[in-house]
Amino acid sequence: MSVVFNLVTKYKNEESNIYSDLSETFTTFLSSKLLMYDNDELTQVEKLLNIDLSVLLIIRKNMSPDLSELKYQLRLAREAKNEIEVERIANEIKKVEHEWKEEYDKDTDGWVTIPKLREVVESFLGKISMYPNYYQKMKFNTSWGEYFYPDGSISNDSISSLARTEHTLINDLHRIIYYLDRVEDLGCEYVAFY
């Protein structure tokens, strides 16, 4: 079992603010720690490469206001044909949405700056380059060890070259750098895994 992660920007009005070209195996790698496997692969990599990857686990939990309870109450009020209650709840939903939008720009919880994530990812790539056989010391919880094999660096000149390459940790890290470069050019400052 794993959790699916996408990389998203804090850019509210950008239609293409979600980057989902990371492999499912990368999300398995991240979620191994979140799912609390004994001796998870993320922790092993941190120890073997002497690197802090906690920035990869800064997860944005609140991409929109939680309206589930209010929407449930609204449905019940509609079923009861209580128009006064329907109007009150509908106004409360609008108020919560407005307050959430007002606070969104100030809220940095669960977001990481692009320079910080780039620094960690580039350092991670550097450590892998310095110790390419680190994976040989790992104890895998599942049979996905080939994901950690170094396969040389790839060109991040175009997404088509990325799409043709096999999914490995190195390639996913290069995909993150590619995405960070792209969204930074759009003026974005924050990203998050979500």
N, C-alpha and C positions, 0 to 999 in steps of 0.2 A: 504494500500500500504506500502511496506517496501523495503528496499535495502538489497541485499544478501551480507553478509560478509564472507570472508574466512580469516584465519590467514595464513600469508605467511612468509617465511624466506628471508633474504637478500642474501642467499646463491645462487649465480647465476647458478651454474652448477648442482645443486641438483635436480634430477627429481621429488622427492617427497617433494618439498618445500611448497606445498599447503596443508593446513589442513582444511578440510571441514566438519568435524564431529560435528560442533556446530549446535544446532537446529535452525530451521527457526525462532522460537520464540525468540531466543537470538538476531538474527539480527533485529527482530522487536523491541526488547527492545532498542538496540543501535540506530536504525533509528528513533525511536520515537522523539528523540531530534533533529536529523538532519532534520526531516520532519516538525519540528517546531509545533508539536501539542501543544495546550494550556495545560499547566500543564502536560507535558509529564512524563511518568513513570520513565525515567532515572533521571530526575531532582528531582522527588519526592523521589526516593530511596536515592539520594545524601543527600537531606535535612533530611530525617527520620533517616538515619544512620550516618549522619555527616561525610561524606566521599567524597573525590574528585575523581570522576571517569573519568575525562577528558582524561586520558591516553587511555581509551578505544575508544576515538573518534579521535585518531591520525590516520588518514586514508592516506595510500599511494596512491597517485593519478597517479603516473607515473611509471608503471612497465616496460614500453618499450618506445622507442622514438615515438613521434607523427609523423607519416609519411603519414597521411591520405591525406593532401593537395598535397604532392609530388607524391603520388601514383595516385591521381586523374589527376594531370598534366601529369604524365607518360602515363596514359591511353589515354588522349587526344592526346598526341604527337604520340602515336602508331596508333591511329585511323587516324590521319592526315598523317601518313607514313613519319614523319619528323625524320629521323634517327639521325641527328645531335642533335636535341632537346631530343630525347630518350636517347642518350648517355650522354648528359649533366645532365639530371634529374637522370638517373641511378647512375651516379657518385656522385651527390648530396645526394642521398639516402644512398649510402655507407659511405659518409663523416659524415652525421648526425648519422648513426648507430655507426660508429667508435667513434665519440666524446661522444655519450651517454654512450657507454661501458667504455670509459676512465674515465668519471666523476662518474660513478655508485658507485664505491668503496668509493669515497670521500663524496658522497651525503648522508646525514643522515636525510634529510627532509622527514617527514612522516614515519620514522622508530622509534621504541622504543627499548631500550635495554631489553634483557631478564630479567635481575635482576629487572629493574623498573616495568615491567609488572607483574612479579611474586609478587613483593612487594604489588602492588595495589590489585591484585586478592586475595592474601592471606589475606590482610587486610579486603577486602570485605567479604570474607568467615568468618573471625573472627567477623565482625560486625553483620552478619546475625546470627551467633551462639549466640552472646550476646543478640540480640533483635529478636528472631525468629518470633515474631508476628507483625513485622513492616508492613507487607503487609496489615494488617487489617485497617491501617490508609490511605491506598492509594485510590485514585479515578482513576479508570481505564478508558482509552479512548476506549477500546474494551473489549470484554468478554474473557480475557485471564488471569484473576487473579490467577487461579490455578498454573500458571507457577512460581509464587513467593512463593507458599506454601513450607515451609521447609519439607523435607522428610528424614532427617538424612543424614549422610555422606555416601559416597560410596567409595568402594575400587578403587584406580587408579592403581592397580597392573597389570591389563591387559585390553586391549581395548575391549575384549569380554565382560567383566563385565560391562564396560561403555555402550556398545551397548545394553545390555539387560535392562538397567534402563530407567525409564520414563524421558522424557525431562523436566527438571526444571532448574531454574536459578542456583541452587547449583550444579547440575550435569554438566551444561555447564562450570561453573567456574572450576570445577575439571578437565574437559576435557582440558581446557586451560593449567592448571598446568601440566597435563600429556604430552601435546604437547611440552611445554617449556622444560621440563626435557629431552624429546626425542631429540629435536633439539640442545639443549645445549651440549648434549653428542656427537653430530656430529661436534661441534666446532662453531656453529652459535652464533653470538653476537646480532643480531637485528632481530626483527619481526615487522610485521605491519598487521593491518586489511586492507583488500582490497576487 
